[in-house]
Amino acid sequence: MTFSWAPDHANWPQDGLTISFLNDDGRVATDEGSAADSAHLDVAAGTSTLPVYAAATACCSSGSYDGVLTIASADPPKGVKPNTQVVKVHIVVKPAEAGIWACIGDRVLKGLGILGAIAGLWYIWNIWNQSKFLPNAQVMSQRIQVLYYTMDGGTPSADVTAVTTGQVKGAFRSAMGFGKRFSAWLKANPLRAGLPSFMGGRPYYETLCFTLSGLAGADQRAAGLKGMYFKPELDVPARIKEAGADGFFIVARGGRSVSYYVCVRERENPIKVTACSPAILPGTQTRLFNPSSGSQIIPGRPTPRKGQTAGIRIA
């Protein structure tokens, strides 16, 4: 016997309600990977059964849906024309509505999952995008030149000899090791950098600094630079002002761009910053300089001597 199923397409819900036949093992009979709409059953003496399986999706609307189950002889007796011995059974399927959340709940969860994944990727990207790092030690060492006195009480001059430039490069390489930079980045809480500003997010600007009083080294030109260290919490000039006086700060601005800041406290031998006008901090004796290329930073010395380190120059 051959069994086939044909729904009434006028009112049958598309992709919401299916009628299938089951095999002897209870599985849905398939035809090329999809549920078959027909099945064959060898009928012996007695009674045979063919289970019919109805399945409704969560989005299937409630209602009454009609269909026809056709039973025909697969091998009609001799002398009987095919499809003349046919029995048609009218079937009515009445699924119950599962509810709107049962229908769209899975879609909502999938949508939220996709949005969460996008937000997570954006957050990770923004952490990196909002973290500004200084150029490498090779580049930074070319931007800072050591000054020395060519004569007693004379005008400082840049020392660009191979020995001194090598010392400057070594000082930057030592200060800008990966471990030190990574540690400063973690201490600054990079998770905050990934947040938008209205949620308390703030970019991370890598900041390298040292004390200006250590610039005048007697033995080595770059002795003062060996004290360089990272300040993980400095990201804007206002916070540099709070960091204390007599400091030289190199602040990353993205790419190879950097900013320089010098905090100077008035005293008997004040630090001199050339080619730059200071901003006086209200209520203090501290001045904030924002030097640029060509500026010289020279700590005051009572009696400068020939050959002594005078300070630094921004190349």
C-alpha positions in Angstrom: 0.0 0.0 0.0 1.1 3.5 -0.7 0.2 6.3 1.8 0.5 10.0 0.8 -0.4 13.2 2.5 -1.6 16.4 0.9 -2.4 19.5 3.0 -5.1 22.0 2.0 -2.7 24.8 0.9 -5.4 27.4 1.1 -5.1 27.7 4.8 -2.2 25.4 5.8 0.5 27.4 7.8 3.7 27.4 5.8 6.7 26.1 7.7 4.7 26.0 10.9 2.9 22.7 10.8 4.1 19.4 9.3 2.6 15.9 8.9 5.1 13.1 8.5 5.1 9.3 8.4 7.1 7.2 10.8 9.2 4.2 9.9 9.0 0.9 11.8 11.7 2.1 14.2 9.7 5.2 15.1 11.8 7.7 13.1 10.4 10.2 10.6 10.5 8.8 7.1 12.7 11.0 4.9 13.0 11.7 1.2 16.4 13.2 0.2 17.0 14.6 3.7 13.5 16.1 4.3 10.4 14.6 5.8 8.7 12.5 3.1 5.1 13.2 2.2 4.5 9.6 1.1 5.3 6.1 2.4 5.0 2.5 1.3 3.7 -0.3 3.6 3.7 -4.0 2.7 0.3 -5.2 3.8 0.1 -8.8 4.9 -2.9 -10.8 6.1 -4.4 -9.2 9.1 -4.0 -5.6 10.1 -1.1 -3.3 9.5 -0.5 0.2 10.9 1.4 3.3 9.7 2.0 5.9 12.4 1.4 9.5 11.3 3.3 12.3 13.1 2.2 15.9 13.4 4.6 18.6 14.5 4.0 22.3 15.1 6.6 25.0 15.6 6.4 27.5 18.4 5.4 30.2 15.9 2.5 28.1 14.5 -0.8 29.9 14.9 -3.7 28.1 16.6 -6.6 27.1 14.4 -8.1 24.3 12.4 -6.1 23.0 9.4 -7.4 20.5 6.9 -5.5 17.8 4.9 -6.2 14.6 3.0 -4.5 11.2 3.7 -4.6 9.1 0.5 -4.3 5.3 0.7 -3.8 3.5 -2.6 -2.7 0.1 -3.7 0.9 0.1 -4.9 0.5 -3.1 -7.0 -3.2 -3.4 -8.0 -4.5 -6.8 -8.9 -4.4 -7.9 -12.5 -7.1 -6.2 -14.5 -7.5 -3.3 -12.0 -6.3 0.1 -13.2 -3.8 1.9 -11.0 -5.3 4.6 -8.7 -8.8 3.2 -8.9 -8.7 1.6 -5.5 -8.1 4.7 -3.5 -9.2 5.6 0.0 -9.1 9.2 1.0 -9.2 10.2 4.7 -9.9 13.8 5.7 -7.8 14.9 8.6 -8.2 18.0 10.7 -5.2 19.3 12.8 -5.9 21.8 15.6 -2.6 23.0 17.1 -2.7 25.2 20.2 -0.9 28.5 20.1 2.3 28.4 22.2 2.4 32.2 22.9 4.3 35.1 21.5 7.4 34.7 23.8 7.7 31.0 22.9 7.7 32.1 19.3 10.1 35.0 19.4 12.0 34.1 22.6 14.6 32.0 20.7 15.1 34.8 18.2 15.4 37.4 20.9 18.1 35.3 22.7 20.0 34.8 19.4 19.7 38.6 18.8 21.0 39.4 22.2 23.8 36.9 21.8 24.9 38.6 18.5 24.6 42.0 20.1 26.7 40.8 23.1 29.3 39.4 20.8 29.5 42.6 18.8 29.7 44.7 22.0 32.4 42.5 23.4 34.5 42.8 20.2 33.9 46.5 20.1 35.0 46.8 23.8 38.2 44.8 23.2 39.0 46.9 20.1 38.3 50.1 22.0 40.6 49.1 24.8 43.4 48.9 22.3 42.2 51.9 20.3 42.1 54.2 23.4 45.5 53.0 24.6 48.1 55.4 23.3 51.7 54.1 23.4 55.0 55.9 23.0 57.2 55.1 19.9 59.9 52.5 20.5 63.1 53.3 22.3 65.0 53.8 19.0 62.7 56.6 18.0 62.6 58.2 21.4 66.3 58.2 21.8 66.6 60.3 18.6 64.3 62.9 20.0 66.2 63.6 23.2 69.7 65.1 23.1 72.0 65.6 26.1 73.4 69.1 26.7 76.8 69.9 28.2 78.8 73.0 29.0 81.6 73.7 26.5 83.2 76.1 28.9 82.8 77.4 32.5 79.5 79.2 32.7 79.1 79.0 29.0 76.1 78.2 26.8 75.1 74.5 26.8 75.7 72.6 23.6 74.2 69.3 22.4 76.4 66.3 22.7 75.8 64.1 19.6 78.8 61.9 19.8 78.4 58.2 19.3 79.2 57.5 23.0 76.6 59.8 24.3 73.9 58.9 21.8 74.5 55.3 22.7 74.0 56.0 26.3 70.8 57.8 25.6 69.6 54.9 23.5 70.5 52.4 26.2 68.7 54.5 28.9 65.5 54.4 26.8 65.8 50.7 26.1 66.2 49.9 29.7 63.3 52.1 30.8 61.0 51.0 28.0 61.2 47.2 28.4 58.1 45.3 27.6 57.6 44.1 31.1 57.7 47.7 32.5 55.4 49.1 29.9 52.9 46.2 30.2 52.9 46.5 34.0 52.2 50.3 33.8 49.4 49.6 31.4 47.8 47.1 33.7 48.1 49.4 36.7 46.3 52.1 34.8 43.3 49.7 34.5 43.0 49.3 30.7 39.4 47.9 31.2 38.4 51.5 31.9 39.8 52.6 28.5 37.4 50.4 26.7 34.3 52.1 28.2 32.6 55.2 26.7 33.2 58.4 28.5 29.7 58.6 30.0 30.4 55.4 31.8 33.7 56.6 33.3 35.9 55.5 30.4 39.2 57.4 30.0 42.0 56.8 27.4 45.3 55.6 28.5 48.3 57.7 27.5 51.6 56.0 28.2 53.8 58.5 30.1 57.5 58.2 30.7 59.0 60.6 33.2 62.1 61.4 35.3 63.3 64.0 37.8 65.0 67.0 36.3 67.4 67.3 39.2 69.1 64.1 38.1 70.0 65.4 34.7 73.4 66.9 35.7 75.5 63.7 35.8 79.2 64.0 36.4 80.4 60.7 35.0 78.0 59.9 32.1 76.0 62.3 30.0 72.9 60.2 30.2 73.1 59.4 33.9 69.9 61.3 34.7 68.0 59.5 32.0 68.6 56.2 33.7 66.0 57.1 36.3 63.2 57.1 33.8 60.0 55.4 34.9 56.4 55.1 33.8 53.5 56.9 35.5 50.4 54.8 34.8 47.9 57.3 36.0 48.9 60.4 34.0 46.8 61.0 30.9 46.1 64.7 30.7 48.1 67.8 31.6 45.8 68.5 34.5 46.9 65.3 36.2 50.6 66.0 35.4 50.2 69.2 37.3 49.1 67.2 40.3 52.1 64.8 40.0 54.5 67.2 41.6 57.1 69.7 40.5 60.5 69.3 38.9 59.4 66.5 36.6 59.8 65.9 32.9 57.0 64.0 31.3 56.8 62.4 27.8 53.2 61.6 27.0 52.0 59.4 24.1 49.4 60.9 21.8 49.0 58.1 19.3 51.2 56.8 16.5 54.6 58.6 16.7 53.1 61.8 18.2 54.1 62.7 21.7 53.8 65.7 24.1 56.3 67.0 26.5 55.5 68.6 29.9 57.8 70.1 32.5 56.7 71.0 36.0 59.0 73.7 37.6 58.8 74.9 41.1 60.3 78.4 41.8 63.5 78.1 43.9 67.0 79.6 44.2 68.2 77.9 41.1 65.1 77.4 39.0 65.0 75.0 36.0 65.2 76.8 32.8 63.0 75.9 29.8 63.8 77.7 26.6 61.5 78.5 23.6 58.4 77.9 25.7 56.1 80.0 27.8 54.8 78.5 31.1 51.4 78.4 32.5 51.3 79.4 36.2 49.3 77.1 38.4 46.8 79.2 40.5 47.7 79.4 44.1 51.2 77.8 43.7 54.7 78.6 42.7 54.7 75.9 40.2 54.9 76.5 36.4 53.9 74.1 33.7 55.7 74.1 30.4 54.7 72.4 27.2 58.0 72.4 25.3 58.4 71.3 21.7 61.1 70.6 19.2 64.1 72.9 19.8 63.4 73.6 23.5 66.1 73.1 26.1 65.5 72.0 29.7 68.4 73.1 31.9 68.4 72.5 35.7 69.9 75.4 37.5 73.5 75.0 38.8 75.4 77.4 41.1 78.7 77.2 39.1 78.5 75.4 35.8 81.8 73.8 34.8 83.2 72.9 31.4 82.3 69.3 30.4 79.5 69.0 32.9 76.1 67.7 31.8 73.8 70.7 31.5 70.3 69.2 30.7 68.5 67.9 27.6 67.2 69.3 24.3 64.2 68.1 22.4 65.3 67.4 18.9 
